């Protein structure tokens, strides 16, 4: 069984990252979503162990001390991190894993796992993102302005990533992300085991007698 691969998806808040991931998970077999740990309080409707692993700061900091995270970062006053054990167990059984993490976490992860594939999701325009953030109803005017300011800082760092997708249409964005994942799955190095089985079958029937 070939080892799975890591795919990173980052985006400014409100760009539709989680919606895109849910769509791709239904479209593509063998892809699993990594659930991050966070010290952020759960929002209404969020479920521990499904949306995030919600932990307190002392617990998170103890995990940092024991090097339990593949990557971690502090964002908007809260910690976010990806469990190394959770990722490794999935990769070993051949599953691809998609992580939704911020830019700081991406930088850390790529230093430790340079073979990971990083994708940056962009909104189609400033006004479109502003409307999406406002329509969520989670932030007041000052918080919306702050999120948009952070979004500019994030978009300016798109060059840290290997791929970019503009989320102006969910169907097109989903097709683009699926295409990126399938491209990596069908490289010769990853398909070598399957190809050797086909080759052995042909050689068996081609032997004289």
C-alpha positions in Angstrom: 0.0 0.0 0.0 1.6 3.3 -1.1 1.8 5.9 1.7 -0.7 8.7 1.6 0.1 12.4 1.1 -0.6 15.6 2.9 -2.6 18.4 1.3 -2.9 21.8 2.9 -5.7 24.2 2.2 -5.4 27.8 3.6 -7.6 30.8 2.9 -8.7 34.1 4.4 -11.6 33.7 6.9 -14.9 33.6 5.1 -13.6 32.4 1.7 -15.4 29.1 1.9 -12.6 26.7 2.8 -14.7 24.4 5.0 -17.5 24.2 2.4 -15.0 23.3 -0.3 -13.4 20.6 1.9 -16.8 19.1 2.7 -17.6 19.0 -1.1 -14.3 17.4 -2.0 -14.6 14.8 0.7 -17.9 13.6 -0.8 -16.4 13.7 -4.4 -13.2 11.8 -3.7 -12.6 8.5 -2.0 -9.5 7.9 0.1 -9.3 11.5 1.3 -9.7 12.3 5.0 -10.0 15.6 6.8 -7.6 16.3 9.7 -9.4 17.7 12.8 -7.2 20.3 14.5 -6.8 21.0 18.2 -7.7 24.5 19.3 -8.1 26.6 22.4 -10.8 28.7 20.7 -14.2 28.3 22.4 -16.7 26.3 20.4 -19.2 28.3 18.3 -22.9 27.5 18.3 -23.5 24.1 16.6 -19.8 23.0 16.6 -19.1 19.6 18.0 -16.0 18.5 19.9 -14.1 15.9 17.9 -16.0 16.7 14.7 -15.2 20.4 14.0 -12.2 20.7 16.3 -10.7 19.1 19.4 -11.4 21.8 21.9 -8.9 22.0 24.7 -7.7 24.6 27.2 -4.5 26.5 27.0 -2.6 24.4 29.6 -3.4 21.2 27.7 -2.4 22.7 24.4 0.9 24.0 25.8 1.7 20.6 27.4 1.2 19.1 23.9 3.6 21.6 22.5 6.2 20.7 25.1 6.0 17.0 24.2 6.2 17.8 20.4 2.8 16.3 19.8 2.0 18.7 17.0 3.1 18.4 13.4 2.4 22.1 13.2 0.8 24.7 15.5 0.3 28.4 15.5 -1.4 31.2 17.5 -4.1 33.0 15.5 -6.4 35.8 16.9 -5.3 35.0 20.4 -6.0 31.2 20.2 -3.8 28.2 19.5 -4.5 25.9 16.6 -2.5 22.7 16.0 -2.4 19.4 14.0 -1.7 16.2 15.9 1.3 14.3 14.5 -0.1 10.9 15.6 -3.4 11.5 13.9 -1.8 12.3 10.6 0.8 9.6 10.6 -1.7 6.8 11.3 -3.7 7.9 8.2 -0.8 8.3 5.9 0.6 4.8 6.9 -2.7 3.1 5.8 -2.6 4.9 2.4 -5.1 7.7 3.0 -4.5 11.2 1.8 -5.1 13.8 4.4 -6.3 17.4 3.9 -5.5 20.0 6.5 -7.2 23.4 6.8 -4.6 25.5 8.5 -3.4 29.1 8.6 -0.3 30.6 6.9 1.8 30.3 10.1 1.0 26.7 10.4 1.6 26.1 6.7 5.1 27.5 7.0 5.9 25.3 10.0 4.5 22.2 8.4 6.4 22.7 5.1 9.6 23.0 7.0 9.0 19.6 8.6 7.2 18.0 5.6 8.4 19.7 2.5 6.8 17.0 0.4 3.3 18.3 1.4 1.2 20.0 -1.2 0.0 23.5 -0.3 -3.1 25.1 -1.9 -4.3 28.7 -1.2 -7.9 29.5 -1.7 -8.8 33.1 -2.6 -12.0 35.1 -2.7 -13.0 36.6 -6.1 -12.8 40.1 -4.7 -12.6 42.3 -1.6 -16.3 43.2 -1.7 -17.4 39.5 -2.1 -15.4 38.5 0.9 -16.7 41.5 2.9 -20.3 40.5 2.1 -19.6 36.8 3.1 -18.1 37.8 6.4 -21.0 40.2 7.2 -23.7 37.6 6.2 -22.3 35.1 8.6 -23.4 37.4 11.4 -20.5 36.4 13.7 -18.6 39.7 13.8 -19.4 43.4 14.5 -18.1 46.1 12.2 -14.8 46.5 13.9 -14.1 42.7 13.8 -15.2 42.6 10.1 -12.7 45.4 9.3 -10.0 43.5 11.3 -10.6 40.3 9.4 -10.4 42.1 6.1 -7.1 43.6 7.1 -5.7 40.2 8.1 -7.0 38.8 4.7 -4.9 41.3 2.8 -1.8 40.2 4.8 -2.7 36.6 4.0 -3.3 37.1 0.3 0.0 38.9 -0.1 1.7 35.7 0.9 0.1 33.4 -1.7 3.6 32.8 -3.1 4.3 30.4 -0.2 1.9 27.9 -1.8 2.2 25.5 -4.7 -1.3 26.1 -6.1 -4.0 28.8 -6.0 -7.7 28.5 -6.5 -10.1 31.5 -6.8 -13.4 30.5 -5.2 -15.8 32.3 -7.4 -17.9 29.1 -8.0 -18.0 26.1 -5.7 -18.2 23.6 -8.5 -15.2 25.0 -10.4 -13.2 25.3 -7.1 -14.0 21.7 -6.2 -13.0 20.4 -9.6 -9.7 22.3 -9.3 -8.9 20.9 -5.9 -9.9 17.3 -7.0 -7.6 17.7 -10.0 -4.7 18.7 -7.9 -5.1 15.7 -5.6 -5.7 13.2 -8.5 -2.6 14.5 -10.2 -0.5 13.6 -7.2 -2.1 10.2 -6.9 -1.3 9.3 -10.5 2.4 10.1 -10.5 4.6 7.1 -11.4 6.2 6.9 -8.0 2.8 6.5 -6.3 1.4 4.1 -8.9 4.5 2.0 -9.1 3.2 -0.9 -7.0 0.0 -1.2 -9.1 1.9 -0.8 -12.4 4.3 -3.6 -11.4 1.3 -5.9 -10.8 -0.1 -5.2 -14.3 3.4 -5.7 -15.8 3.9 -9.0 -14.0 0.5 -10.2 -15.3 1.4 -9.3 -18.9 4.8 -11.0 -18.5 3.2 -14.2 -17.2 1.0 -14.5 -20.3 3.9 -13.6 -22.6 6.3 -16.3 -21.4 7.0 -19.0 -24.0 5.1 -22.3 -23.4 
